[in-house]
Every structure is written in structure tokens, then in C-alpha cells.
Amino acid sequence: MSKKISEKILLENVRIAWPFLFDREPISDYIETEEQRKFKVDCLLSKSNPKHMEYYKQINDTADDILKRIKVKKHLHELFKDGDEIYNAIDASTEEGKEKRANCEYMRGNYILSLKNKIQPKLSLVKGQLLDINTDENPFYPGCFVHILFTIDSYEYRKVPKGVTKRLQHVLFAKDGEMLGGTISTIDGSDDFNKIQEDEDLF
């Protein structure tokens, strides 16, 4: 059995959509069983933000490097979704389509990075302090900005390397943003978040 490869990636000041961080995704048309329910958040990487495009390249390069190391030629799962492609593919000729387009307006100009974990990620409102989901209020909402630590990990099936997966690890609230329409052990990112510079440009 080959050794598992795991690389950490830290994203600063990214806007989020569909955060299910205090509880798992609910049962729906897409989540049909209890086993499929996971903690999840979608990160919006703006195509016009140079820093976000650096993240986009870093994530792709890291995943490609791991694939080379485990000798797998291609990704079985997509790393990102193109928000413009999703938006433009919606048929707006009906009222239902128009409503759906309006709800997906936030996707335009962004790559969508979906991060999940079967186990609840670490959550923080203040750097260095973990939230208690039993007593603390949930500060995460669609449209707020966060710092996120996640890993890109190699995985196997029946002891054969198959590819890479993304695993959400730690989310730190960064700042408020305009509300959007619609709504394995984890790694503590406290030390990694200490790298974040608290200056006017960041906050």
C-alpha cells in the first residue's frame, strides 16, 4: 500500500456560498441518504482577482503534482466548477428559468470550489479560538468572507491509487459581505492562520 499524500492549502478572504458548517447538508434531491450528508462550503474564486487566480493555479498545480507522485494520469473528479458555464447554461425562457438564473447570479465571474468533509471542520470567529457549536452562534452565511484551510489528499480504492480529493479542515470568519440569495479527522488551522497579516489590505 502506498503512502498517503496530503498537502495543505490556505485561502485568504474568499467569499462563500451554501455553508453547511454547524450541521451537515440536508436530505434533498441531490443528497438522498444519511451517508451522503457532509459538512460543506462553496468558495467563490473571482476570475478578475489576481490573488484568487494564484489560488486557482496553486490548487491545480498541487493536485497535478500529487497525481504524478501516485502515478495516476488524470483527475476522476473535477476540482472546480465554472460559474459562468453554469449560469449561461440555464434556460431563461421560462419564469422558472429566470428565477433560477437570478439565484445563480453570484456564480458569474467566479470559479466554484466546493469543499466537504464527513467530519465537522474546525470553526473560528476569532483567530486562535475555536467555536463551540453547542453554545456559540453560527457566524457563517452566504456572502460572508472567510479564511479557509483545506487539504488535497491522494486516495486509493482496494489499495490501488485512484486520484485526489479535497477535504475541508478549518474555517475562520474574516469579514461581513453582502448576503447571497439562497443558502476523517480535521486539521486545526490555528497555526496556519497566524501567517495571515492583519492589515488594511486584508481586512
Phi, psi and chi 1 to 4 in degrees:
 res  aa     phi    psi   chi1   chi2   chi3   chi4
   1 MET       -  128.7 -177.0  172.3   64.2      -
   2 SER   -74.4  157.0   60.1      -      -      -
   3 LYS   -74.4  135.2 -177.5  179.0  178.6 -178.6
   4 LYS   -66.8  138.3  177.0 -176.1  174.3 -177.3
   5 ILE  -109.2  131.9  -59.7  171.9      -      -
   6 SER  -139.6  126.4 -178.4      -      -      -
   7 GLU  -122.3  130.5  -62.0  -69.8  -12.3      -
   8 LYS   -85.9  143.5  -67.0 -168.8  -64.5 -175.9
   9 ILE  -133.4  131.9  -66.8 -177.7      -      -
  10 LEU  -112.1  124.2  174.0   64.2      -      -
  11 LEU  -108.6  131.0  -53.8  179.7      -      -
  12 GLU  -108.0  137.6  -61.5  178.9   15.1      -
  13 ASN    51.7   59.7  -87.3  -42.3      -      -
  14 VAL  -110.9  142.8  -67.1      -      -      -
  15 ARG   -82.0  147.5 -158.3  174.3 -176.2 -156.9
  16 ILE  -122.9  157.3   61.1  171.6      -      -
  17 ALA  -135.0  156.5      -      -      -      -
  18 TRP    48.2   56.1  -59.9  104.2      -      -
  19 PRO   -81.7  120.7   29.3  -31.7      -      -
  20 PHE  -119.8   83.9  -65.2   96.4      -      -
  21 LEU  -113.9  -30.7  -61.4  171.3      -      -
  22 PHE   -88.2  -20.8  -92.2   51.4      -      -
  23 ASP  -147.3  160.9 -164.1    6.7      -      -
  24 ARG   -73.8  164.7  -67.1  178.4  176.3   84.7
  25 GLU   -54.4  142.8  -57.9  168.3  -83.5      -
  26 PRO   -79.8  162.1   29.9  -35.9      -      -
  27 ILE   -63.2  134.2  -62.9  -66.9      -      -
  28 SER  -154.7 -168.2   66.1      -      -      -
  29 ASP   -64.3  -26.3  -68.3  -19.7      -      -
  30 TYR   -99.0  -29.8  -54.2  100.6      -      -
  31 ILE  -109.1   99.9  -50.1  -63.7      -      -
  32 GLU   -98.5  -20.0  -61.8  177.8  -13.3      -
  33 THR  -129.0  160.7   66.6      -      -      -
  34 GLU   -61.5  -35.5 -168.8   66.3   27.2      -
  35 GLU   -63.9  -29.2  176.6   65.5   20.7      -
  36 GLN   -80.0  -15.7  -68.0  176.0  -42.6      -
  37 ARG   -70.0  129.0  -64.4 -179.8   65.0 -148.9
  38 LYS  -138.2  162.5  -64.7  179.7 -179.1  179.3
  39 PHE   -76.8  138.6  -63.8   95.9      -      -
  40 LYS  -154.2  152.4  174.6 -139.6  175.0 -174.5
  41 VAL  -152.6  144.8   66.3      -      -      -
  42 ASP  -102.2  129.0  -76.0   -7.9      -      -
  43 CYS  -102.5  137.1  -55.7      -      -      -
  44 LEU  -102.1  113.2  -51.6 -179.3      -      -
  45 LEU  -102.4  110.2  -61.8 -175.5      -      -
  46 SER   -71.2  131.1  171.5      -      -      -
  47 LYS   -69.1  -18.7  -63.2  178.3 -178.9  179.4
  48 SER   -96.4    0.0   61.8      -      -      -
  49 ASN  -101.5  111.9 -175.0  -40.2      -      -
  50 PRO   -56.0  -37.7  -25.4   35.2      -      -
  51 LYS   -64.7  -41.7 -175.3   65.4  175.3  178.3
  52 HIS   -65.6  -35.7  -74.8 -167.8      -      -
  53 MET   -70.7  -27.0  -70.0  -57.7   90.1      -
  54 GLU   -65.2  -42.0  -71.9  179.8   16.5      -
  55 TYR   -62.4  -43.1  -69.4  146.2      -      -
  56 TYR   -57.1  -46.3  179.2   79.4      -      -
  57 LYS   -67.1  -42.4 -176.3  177.1 -174.1  -57.2
  58 GLN   -59.9  -43.6  178.8 -171.4    5.3      -
  59 ILE   -65.2  -46.0  -67.1  165.7      -      -
  60 ASN   -62.8  -43.7  -81.2  -59.4      -      -
  61 ASP   -65.1  -41.3  -71.7  -11.2      -      -
  62 THR   -63.8  -45.3  -59.8      -      -      -
  63 ALA   -62.8  -42.5      -      -      -      -
  64 ASP   -64.1  -39.4  -72.1  -16.4      -      -
  65 ASP   -63.9  -41.8  178.3   64.3      -      -
  66 ILE   -64.9  -40.9  -67.1  176.0      -      -
  67 LEU   -59.0  -41.3  -72.5 -178.7      -      -
  68 LYS   -64.1  -40.3  -70.5  178.6 -177.9  177.8
  69 ARG   -68.8  -29.8  -68.0  160.5   66.9 -176.1
  70 ILE   -98.6    2.9   62.2  175.8      -      -
  71 LYS    61.7   47.1  -61.0 -179.3 -179.4  179.5
  72 VAL  -115.8  133.9  173.0      -      -      -
  73 LYS   -80.9  -33.4  -67.9 -175.7  177.8 -179.9
  74 LYS  -146.5  161.6   62.5 -179.7 -179.4  179.2
  75 HIS   -73.4  136.4  -62.1  -74.0      -      -
  76 LEU   -86.6  -25.2  -66.3  179.3      -      -
  77 HIS  -124.5  141.7  -51.2  -71.6      -      -
  78 GLU   -71.0  143.2   60.6 -175.2   -4.4      -
  79 LEU   -81.7  -36.1  -65.4  173.3      -      -
  80 PHE  -133.4  162.2  -58.5   90.3      -      -
  81 LYS  -115.1  144.1  -68.0 -179.0  179.8  178.7
  82 ASP   -88.5  112.6 -170.7  -42.3      -      -
  83 GLY   -60.9  -35.4      -      -      -      -
  84 ASP   -66.4  -40.3  -70.6  -46.2      -      -
  85 GLU   -63.7  -41.6  -70.9 -175.7    1.7      -
  86 ILE   -63.9  -47.0  -64.3  173.1      -      -
  87 TYR   -62.5  -47.4 -179.6   85.1      -      -
  88 ASN   -70.0  -21.3  -67.6  -29.0      -      -
  89 ALA   -80.5  -10.3      -      -      -      -
  90 ILE   -78.3  125.7  -60.9  172.3      -      -
  91 ASP   -75.9  112.0 -177.8    0.6      -      -
  92 ALA   -97.4   19.7      -      -      -      -
  93 SER   -80.8  -10.6   62.2      -      -      -
  94 THR  -117.2  164.2   65.2      -      -      -
  95 GLU   -63.5  -39.1  -71.5  -58.1  -43.2      -
  96 GLU   -62.8  -41.3 -177.5 -179.7   -3.2      -
  97 GLY   -65.9  -39.8      -      -      -      -
  98 LYS   -62.7  -41.4  -69.3  177.5 -178.1  177.8
  99 GLU   -65.2  -41.0 -178.1  179.0   -4.6      -
 100 LYS   -64.6  -41.1 -171.7  173.2 -178.2 -179.9
 101 ARG   -62.1  -42.3  -95.3 -152.2  170.7 -171.8
 102 ALA   -61.4  -39.9      -      -      -      -
 103 ASN   -69.9  -22.6  -69.9  -25.3      -      -
 104 CYS  -101.4    9.0  -68.0      -      -      -
 105 GLU   -56.4  -35.5 -179.6   71.0   28.2      -
 106 TYR   -63.0  -19.4   71.9   90.6      -      -
 107 MET   -74.8  -23.7  -67.0 -175.1  175.7      -
 108 ARG   -61.1  133.5  -61.5  179.2   68.7 -174.6
 109 GLY    79.9    9.7      -      -      -      -
 110 ASN  -128.9  151.1  -64.7  -56.9      -      -
 111 TYR   -91.5  140.0  -72.2  109.9      -      -
 112 ILE  -103.8  117.6  -45.8  -61.3      -      -
 113 LEU  -107.1  107.8  174.4   68.6      -      -
 114 SER   -91.8  127.0  -69.1      -      -      -
 115 LEU  -121.8  134.5  -60.3  172.2      -      -
 116 LYS  -137.8  166.4  -62.1 -175.2  178.1 -175.6
 117 ASN  -161.0  138.2 -159.7  -31.1      -      -
 118 LYS   -67.7  -29.8  -69.7 -177.5  178.5  179.3
 119 ILE  -100.9  142.5  -63.7  175.3      -      -
 120 GLN   -61.0  130.9 -172.0  165.0   40.6      -
 121 PRO   -72.5  161.7   28.6  -36.5      -      -
 122 LYS   -66.3  143.3  -56.4  -71.7 -167.4  -57.8
 123 LEU  -132.0  138.0  -56.5  171.9      -      -
 124 SER  -140.4  140.8  -62.4      -      -      -
 125 LEU   -98.1  -33.7  177.6   60.6      -      -
 126 VAL  -121.1  136.4  177.1      -      -      -
 127 LYS   -58.7  128.4 -169.9  162.8   61.0  175.3
 128 GLY    91.6   -3.1      -      -      -      -
 129 GLN  -126.0  129.0  -60.7  179.0   21.7      -
 130 LEU   -89.2  141.1  -64.5  178.6      -      -
 131 LEU   -76.7  147.4  -73.4  170.0      -      -
 132 ASP  -104.3  111.5 -175.5  -22.8      -      -
 133 ILE   -66.2  -16.0   63.8  168.4      -      -
 134 ASN   -83.2  -23.3  -64.1  -47.6      -      -
 135 THR  -126.0  -24.2   57.8      -      -      -
 136 ASP   -91.9  151.0  -66.4  -34.8      -      -
 137 GLU   -74.9  152.0  -68.4 -174.0    7.7      -
 138 ASN   -82.1  112.7 -176.6   -3.4      -      -
 139 PRO   -88.3   -5.6   34.1  -34.7      -      -
 140 PHE   -94.1  126.4  -54.5  104.5      -      -
 141 TYR  -143.0  160.6   58.9   88.4      -      -
 142 PRO   -62.5  117.8  -20.5   32.7      -      -
 143 GLY   114.5  -17.6      -      -      -      -
 144 CYS   -75.7  165.7   74.7      -      -      -
 145 PHE  -106.8  141.7  -70.3   80.9      -      -
 146 VAL  -140.0  165.7  -58.1      -      -      -
 147 HIS  -106.3  135.8  -50.2  -54.4      -      -
 148 ILE  -130.4  133.8  -74.4 -173.2      -      -
 149 LEU  -108.4  127.4 -179.7   74.9      -      -
 150 PHE  -140.9  168.4   70.9   98.4      -      -
 151 THR  -121.5  150.2   53.6      -      -      -
 152 ILE  -108.0  119.9  -61.4 -179.7      -      -
 153 ASP  -121.8  143.6  -53.4  -53.2      -      -
 154 SER   -75.9  153.4   62.5      -      -      -
 155 TYR  -142.2  159.1   71.6   90.0      -      -
 156 GLU  -125.3  159.3  -61.6  178.3  -19.2      -
 157 TYR  -132.2  118.9  178.9   69.1      -      -
 158 ARG    53.6   44.1  -65.3 -177.7  176.9  175.7
 159 LYS    68.4   14.7  -60.9 -176.5  179.9  180.0
 160 VAL  -112.0  124.0  177.3      -      -      -
 161 PRO   -57.3  132.3  -23.1   34.1      -      -
 162 LYS  -119.1  -28.1  -71.6  -64.3 -176.9 -179.1
 163 GLY   162.4 -152.3      -      -      -      -
 164 VAL  -125.7  155.9  -63.3      -      -      -
 165 THR  -136.4  156.7 -174.5      -      -      -
 166 LYS  -103.8  138.7  -49.1 -179.5  -60.7  -71.0
 167 ARG  -133.2  119.7 -174.5  167.0  -72.4  115.4
 168 LEU   -66.8  133.8  178.9   62.3      -      -
 169 GLN  -120.7  -49.9  -59.3  -69.6  -10.5      -
 170 HIS  -152.4  135.4 -163.8  154.1      -      -
 171 VAL  -124.8  126.9 -175.7      -      -      -
 172 LEU  -117.2  122.6  167.3   63.9      -      -
 173 PHE   -60.8  135.4 -177.5   89.0      -      -
 174 ALA  -108.7  -55.0      -      -      -      -
 175 LYS  -166.7  164.1   61.0 -177.3  178.8 -178.5
 176 ASP   -73.5  155.4  -73.2  -48.9      -      -
 177 GLY  -146.3  173.4      -      -      -      -
 178 GLU   -66.8  130.5 -177.2  179.3   -6.9      -
 179 MET   -61.3  133.0  177.1   77.5   76.5      -
 180 LEU   -87.7  152.4  -63.0  178.3      -      -
 181 GLY   -71.4  142.6      -      -      -      -
 182 GLY    75.5  156.5      -      -      -      -
 183 THR  -117.9      -   64.0      -      -      -
 184 ILE       -  136.5  -45.0 -170.1      -      -
 185 SER   -68.1  152.1   63.1      -      -      -
 186 THR   -96.2  162.5   58.7      -      -      -
 187 ILE  -105.1  130.5  -65.5  174.2      -      -
 188 ASP   -73.7  119.3 -172.2  -26.5      -      -
 189 GLY   -91.7   11.0      -      -      -      -
 190 SER   -55.1  -46.7  -60.9      -      -      -
 191 ASP   -65.0  -38.3  -69.4  -21.5      -      -
 192 ASP   -67.7  -38.4  -63.0   88.2      -      -
 193 PHE   -67.2  -20.0  -67.6  148.1      -      -
 194 ASN   -64.7  -17.5  -73.5  -27.9      -      -
 195 LYS   -74.5  -18.1  -58.5  172.5 -174.3  175.4
 196 ILE   -72.2  129.3  -63.5  171.9      -      -
 197 GLN   -87.9  122.9  -61.3  -61.8  -48.2      -
 198 GLU   -88.7   84.1  -65.0 -175.3   11.7      -
 199 ASP  -130.7  179.6   53.5   31.7      -      -
 200 GLU   -65.2  -31.0  -66.4 -177.9   -5.2      -
 201 ASP   -68.7  -35.0  -68.4  -26.2      -      -
 202 LEU   -82.1  -41.8 -176.0   57.4      -      -
 203 PHE  -108.2      -  -65.3   94.8      -      -
